[in-house]
């Protein structure tokens, strides 16, 4: 089935849902849980670049337009940070993006968040399991997406590929924002190259139909990469693309 036809079918499904709902309440077209890596490899400056970058990406013109495209079936967003096996902290609880005000509120929460003490380890598999748990709180959303940011491999707890199998995540899609350094900027062999990280995430982390990764070359590039990633994640039900 072509992409144009997929969008048309989704638009028709939305129309039929609205007709049959009799005002029973707004649909949720997508539940999007964003997990931010705050493990030991992320310093204070990088922590803020990550949060400020996400905040700016969410209110950028193109992402805002995608979020607002179907106001009667909003996107529902949750943001959490993760590091060690027992550290996953919700920064923004489930919030329906029904207009500019809730979107601005989410952005302001992120901009004003200060770092809390977190373990130095990287429990990527546990972060995925927790993110899937959050998304399972939203079974009625048409699409459910886990957006995991990370700059390293799992080094404690379950491996990502042990927790992201179809029997464990159902119809959830797991995408990734990989934060790496290019070969010219590596300070030592201990730093993972973008190519190595991308291969690791492709084989161990990504899951579900059309799952993909976006790469940020350092935390300074986080906002740009997150903006591109959000646009791609939100485009599935972009009815305005029908005439393109």
Secondary structure, 3 states (H helix, E strand, C coil): CCHHHHHHHHHHHHHHHHHHHCCCCCEEEEEEEEEEECCCCCCHHHHHHHHHHHHHHHHCHHHHHHHCCCCCEEEEEEEEEECCCCCEEEEEEEEEECCHHHHHHHHHHHHHCCCCCCCCCCCHHHHHHHHHHHHCCCCCCCEEEEEEEECCCCCCCCCHHHCCCHHHHCCCEEEEEEEEECHHHCCCCCCCEHHHHHHHHHHHCCECCCCCEEEEECHHHHHHHHHHHHHHHHHHHCHHHHHC
